[in-house]
Amino acid sequence: MKSPDDDTLDDERRSFLASTGGLLSSAWFASQWPAIAAAHDHAQQAAAASAPPAAWEYLSAADAADVEAIAAQIVPSGTTPGAREAQAVHFVDRALSTFFAAWSDEFRRGLATFQSAFRGAEPPAASFAAASSDRQIAFLRTVDKTAFFENMRFLTLLGMFSSPKYGGNYDVIGWKLIGFRDQHVFSPPFGYYDREYTGFVPYTEQS
């Protein structure tokens, strides 16, 4: 059973998410379109896996733990699942080793700077992932305007809401949160022109 303190922490985490600004503005989406298109092209060429990879392709195990912890604060779980449950970290790992490889060096430098700054601010903690949630939130408030955090937010959201074939959105958790169903025919006026088309094959629900 959740305690009142748990509810307070959930509220704080949701407030932190809101404080980072609009998640997907039209201008932001437009600016990221080339990267999203590249991700789509790669996904069309890759077969969907049936489970998360057994080994990390880009991240080390320690880095993956920190990335997962950051993502879990960007889209926290509580009464609903968040980025941790959606396994957004697997999307980040796959993206930076494949279709977003051009960002990999910048991301690695940003993560190293983030980790170094956290150790300086929180010397008792062995890593960001090992710190308590309230300490994580407090530190993220000091870096939420940095390019690294913006990149993390972008990758986390893609890992939450893009097709599972990209590596995240485990068990279509993100789609369930927003009420999206992967189906070909929608109610008019959407899809009326291809209502009779029978060749659509839905994406697998597990990456």
C-alpha positions as CSV (number, residue, x, y, z in Angstrom):
1,M,0.0,0.0,0.0
2,K,1.3,3.5,-0.8
3,S,1.9,5.8,2.1
4,P,1.0,9.6,2.0
5,D,4.7,10.2,1.6
6,D,4.6,8.1,-1.6
7,D,1.8,10.3,-2.9
8,T,3.7,13.4,-2.1
9,L,6.8,12.1,-3.9
10,D,4.6,11.2,-6.9
11,D,3.2,14.7,-7.0
12,E,6.8,16.2,-6.7
13,R,8.0,14.0,-9.6
14,R,5.0,15.0,-11.8
15,S,5.7,18.7,-10.9
16,F,9.3,18.3,-12.0
17,L,8.1,16.8,-15.3
18,A,5.8,19.8,-15.8
19,S,8.4,22.3,-14.9
20,T,10.6,21.2,-17.8
21,G,8.2,22.9,-20.2
22,G,6.0,21.6,-23.1
23,L,7.0,18.1,-24.0
24,L,6.4,18.2,-27.7
25,S,5.6,21.6,-29.2
26,S,5.0,21.8,-32.9
27,A,8.2,23.9,-33.4
28,W,10.3,21.4,-31.5
29,F,8.8,18.5,-33.4
30,A,9.5,20.2,-36.7
31,S,13.1,20.9,-35.7
32,Q,13.7,17.2,-34.8
33,W,11.9,15.9,-37.9
34,P,15.1,14.9,-39.8
35,A,16.2,12.7,-36.9
36,I,12.7,11.2,-36.5
37,A,12.7,10.4,-40.3
38,A,16.1,8.7,-39.9
39,A,14.7,6.7,-37.1
40,H,11.8,5.7,-39.2
41,D,14.0,4.6,-42.1
42,H,16.1,2.5,-39.8
43,A,13.1,0.9,-38.2
44,Q,11.7,-0.1,-41.6
45,Q,14.9,-2.0,-42.3
46,A,15.2,-3.7,-39.0
47,A,13.2,-6.7,-37.9
48,A,11.4,-6.3,-34.6
49,A,13.1,-8.2,-31.8
50,S,11.0,-10.2,-29.3
51,A,12.8,-9.0,-26.2
52,P,15.3,-6.3,-25.0
53,P,18.9,-7.1,-26.0
54,A,20.9,-9.3,-23.7
55,A,23.9,-6.8,-23.8
56,W,24.2,-3.1,-24.2
57,E,25.3,-1.9,-27.7
58,Y,26.3,1.7,-26.8
59,L,25.9,2.2,-23.1
60,S,28.0,0.5,-20.4
61,A,26.0,-1.1,-17.6
62,A,26.8,1.8,-15.2
63,D,25.8,4.4,-17.8
64,A,22.6,2.5,-18.6
65,A,21.6,2.6,-14.9
66,D,22.1,6.4,-14.8
67,V,20.3,6.9,-18.1
68,E,17.4,4.8,-16.9
69,A,17.2,6.7,-13.7
70,I,17.2,10.1,-15.5
71,A,14.5,8.8,-17.9
72,A,12.5,7.5,-14.9
73,Q,12.4,11.1,-13.5
74,I,11.4,12.6,-16.8
75,V,8.5,10.3,-17.2
76,P,8.0,8.9,-13.7
77,S,5.9,6.0,-12.7
78,G,3.3,6.1,-10.0
79,T,-0.4,5.3,-10.6
80,T,0.6,4.7,-14.2
81,P,3.8,3.2,-15.6
82,G,6.6,5.4,-16.8
83,A,9.8,5.4,-18.7
84,R,11.4,2.7,-16.6
85,E,8.6,0.3,-17.2
86,A,8.5,1.2,-20.9
87,Q,12.3,0.3,-21.0
88,A,13.1,3.6,-22.7
89,V,16.8,3.1,-21.8
90,H,16.8,0.3,-24.4
91,F,15.6,2.7,-27.0
92,V,18.4,5.2,-26.1
93,D,21.0,2.4,-26.3
94,R,19.8,1.2,-29.7
95,A,19.2,4.7,-31.1
96,L,22.7,6.0,-30.2
97,S,24.3,2.9,-31.7
98,T,22.3,3.0,-34.9
99,F,20.0,5.7,-36.3
100,F,21.2,8.5,-33.9
101,A,24.9,7.4,-34.0
102,A,25.8,10.9,-35.2
103,W,24.8,12.2,-31.7
104,S,26.7,9.5,-29.8
105,D,29.9,11.4,-29.1
106,E,28.0,14.5,-27.9
107,F,25.7,12.4,-25.8
108,R,28.6,10.5,-24.2
109,R,30.4,13.8,-23.3
110,G,27.2,15.2,-21.9
111,L,26.5,12.2,-19.8
112,A,30.1,12.2,-18.5
113,T,29.7,15.9,-17.6
114,F,26.4,15.2,-15.9
115,Q,27.9,12.3,-13.9
116,S,30.9,14.3,-12.8
117,A,28.7,17.2,-11.7
118,F,26.5,14.9,-9.8
119,R,29.4,13.3,-7.9
120,G,30.6,16.8,-7.0
121,A,27.2,17.9,-5.8
122,E,26.4,14.6,-4.0
123,P,29.6,13.0,-2.9
124,P,28.0,10.4,-0.6
125,A,26.1,8.9,-3.6
126,A,28.0,6.3,-5.7
127,S,26.1,7.3,-8.8
128,F,23.0,9.1,-9.9
129,A,21.1,5.8,-10.2
130,A,22.1,5.0,-6.6
131,A,20.8,8.3,-5.1
132,S,17.4,8.7,-3.6
133,S,14.6,10.0,-5.8
134,D,14.4,13.3,-4.0
135,R,18.2,13.9,-4.5
136,Q,17.8,13.0,-8.1
137,I,15.0,15.5,-8.6
138,A,16.9,18.2,-6.8
139,F,20.0,17.7,-9.0
140,L,18.0,17.6,-12.2
141,R,16.5,20.9,-11.4
142,T,20.0,22.4,-11.6
143,V,20.7,20.9,-15.1
144,D,17.3,20.9,-16.8
145,K,18.3,23.7,-19.1
146,T,21.4,22.0,-20.4
147,A,21.7,20.5,-23.9
148,F,22.3,17.1,-22.4
149,F,19.0,17.1,-20.4
150,E,17.2,18.3,-23.5
151,N,18.6,15.4,-25.5
152,M,17.7,13.0,-22.7
153,R,14.1,14.3,-22.6
154,F,13.9,13.9,-26.4
155,L,15.2,10.4,-26.4
156,T,13.1,9.4,-23.4
157,L,9.9,10.6,-25.0
158,L,10.7,8.8,-28.3
159,G,11.5,5.7,-26.2
160,M,8.1,6.0,-24.5
161,F,5.8,6.7,-27.5
162,S,7.5,5.5,-30.7
163,S,6.8,2.0,-32.1
164,P,8.2,-0.8,-30.0
165,K,10.3,-1.9,-33.0
166,Y,12.6,1.1,-32.1
167,G,13.6,-0.6,-28.8
168,G,11.4,1.1,-26.2
169,N,7.6,1.4,-25.5
170,Y,7.7,-2.1,-24.0
171,D,4.4,-3.8,-24.0
172,V,3.1,-0.6,-25.8
173,I,3.0,1.1,-22.4
174,G,3.4,4.5,-23.9
175,W,0.6,4.0,-26.4
176,K,-1.7,2.7,-23.6
177,L,-1.1,5.8,-21.6
178,I,-2.3,8.1,-24.4
179,G,-5.0,5.8,-25.6
180,F,-3.4,5.0,-29.0
181,R,-4.3,1.8,-30.8
182,D,-2.1,0.5,-33.6
183,Q,-4.8,-0.2,-36.1
184,H,-5.2,0.6,-39.8
185,V,-8.9,1.7,-40.0
186,F,-10.2,4.5,-37.9
187,S,-13.7,6.0,-37.7
188,P,-14.6,8.4,-40.5
189,P,-13.4,10.9,-41.5
190,F,-10.2,9.1,-40.7
191,G,-9.4,6.1,-42.8
192,Y,-12.7,6.0,-44.8
193,Y,-10.7,5.9,-48.1
194,D,-8.9,2.7,-47.2
195,R,-11.6,1.0,-45.1
196,E,-11.6,-2.1,-47.4
197,Y,-7.8,-2.5,-47.4
198,T,-6.9,-5.8,-45.8
199,G,-3.1,-5.9,-46.2
200,F,-2.2,-3.9,-43.0
201,V,0.0,-5.8,-40.5
202,P,0.2,-4.2,-37.0
203,Y,3.6,-3.8,-35.3
204,T,4.5,-6.3,-32.7
205,E,3.8,-5.1,-29.2
206,Q,7.2,-6.1,-27.8
207,S,10.5,-4.8,-29.0
